[in-house]
Amino acid sequence: MSTKVKRFVSTILLVIMSILLLAGCGKAAKLTEYDFGVDKIPSVNAVLGETRKVSGISAGIENGVRHREYTYATETMADDLWVYYTRLSELGWIVTKDFSLADGEGEMQLGIESADEGKILIISIEFTLKSYTIRVEKMDGTLTLY
């Protein structure tokens, strides 16, 4: 294949991937839950009762662990995450990594037993003043309070 044809094919693939990503972001903004089969986790927008702009999504499997990530743009990070954390706590989620929203950036992590025996769900949230990324993972394991 000539260099021009390779560039053309690459450009077309990039355009298609961009269109699919943008379509996925629109769907993610309307999600009411993050779906992991038998496990349903309320989404940020469902808990807040307001729509936050989704600026990125991804999904995959790393080291045998299935995950999904959603990046949200916001002007009210601390308020958003406090409300989300409070709701998940009411549903039985426990803190697995200490955090402070007052610092303006950092990471928080929560976990809960999956409905699938021998599995757990972990939500890791990396945050800055203007955005946060929620990564949901389902893996083998158990949770223990220390």
N, C-alpha and C positions, 0 to 999 in steps of 0.2 A: 504494500500500500504506500502511496506517495505521502509526503509530509503534509501537503494541503488536505488530502482526504482525512488523514489522522486528526488534524486540527479541527476540521469540520465535524467529524464524528464526536470528538471530545467536547466541542462547543455545544452540539445538540444534546449530548448526555448531561452536561452541566445545566442547560436550560430546563430539561425535563426534571432533573433532581430538584432544582430550585422551585419549580411549580409544585411538585409533590410536597416539598417541605412547607411551602406557604399554605397549601391546602391543609396539611396536618396541623399547623399552628392554629388555623381557624377552628378546626374541630376540637383541639385541645382546650381552647378558651371556653368552649361550651360543655366540657366534661363535668359530670356531676360526681364521678368516682374514678379512681384508678383501679382497673380491673385486672386481677391476677387469678382468674378462674373462680374457684370457690371463695376467694378472698376479695372483698370489695372495700376500698379505702376511700373515704370522702375526699373529693378534690378541694383545693384551696378555694376556688370560686364558689363551690357549693357551700362550704363552711362560712365564707365571708358574706355570701348573699350578694356579691358584686363581682363583676368581671374584671380580672386583671389581664393585661395584654400578655400573651404567650409569645416570647421572642425566640424560643428554641425548643425543640423536642428531639429526643433520641431514644432508641431502644436497642437492646442487644443482650448478648450473653458473654460474660467475662469469667474465665476460670470456672465454667460450669454454673455460674450464678446469673439468673435472668434479672434484668433491670430495665427500668424506664426512667427517663429524666425529662423534667419540664422546667423551663426557665421563664420566670415571670418578671415583668417590669413593674415598678411600683414607686410611689412617692411616700408610702407609709409602711415601710418594711417592718419596723418593730411592732406596730399595731397589728398588721396582718399576721405575722408569725405568732404573736402572743395569743390571738384569737384561735388560730389553727392549732397551736400546741394545747391550749385549754380544751378544745373540742376532742382532740385525739386522746388526751388524758382521761376525759370522761368516758371514752370508749374502751379504756383499759391499756392504752399504750403507755410504756414506761420510758423514762429518760435513760439512755445507755451511754450518753456522753454529755457532761456538763456544758452549759452555754451561758452567754450573757448577750442579750440583744442590745444592751446599752453601749457596747463597744462600737457599734455601727458596722462591724463585719466579723465574720467568724463562721462557725459551723455548729449545728445542733443535730442530735441523733436520737431517734425513738425506735422502740421495738415492741413487737407483740407476737404471740404464738399464732401460727397459721391454722386455718381450719384443716389443712393437710397435716396429718400426724408426722411429727419429727421435723417439721419445717417452721421457720420464723420469717417474719417480714421486718425489714429495717427501712426506716425513712431517714435519709441523711439530707440536711438542708444547709447548703452553703449560702451565706447572705452578705450583701453589701447594702449601703444606704439606698441604692436605686434598683436593686434586683435581688432575686433569690432563685436558686436552683434546687428543685426537689427531686431526689433520686430515690426510687422505691426498688428494693431488692427482695427477692424471695430465695431462701437458701435453707440447707439442712442446718439444724441446730436447736438449741433450747435457750430460754432466757432465765437468768437467775438474778435475783436482787442481791446486792452486796451490802 
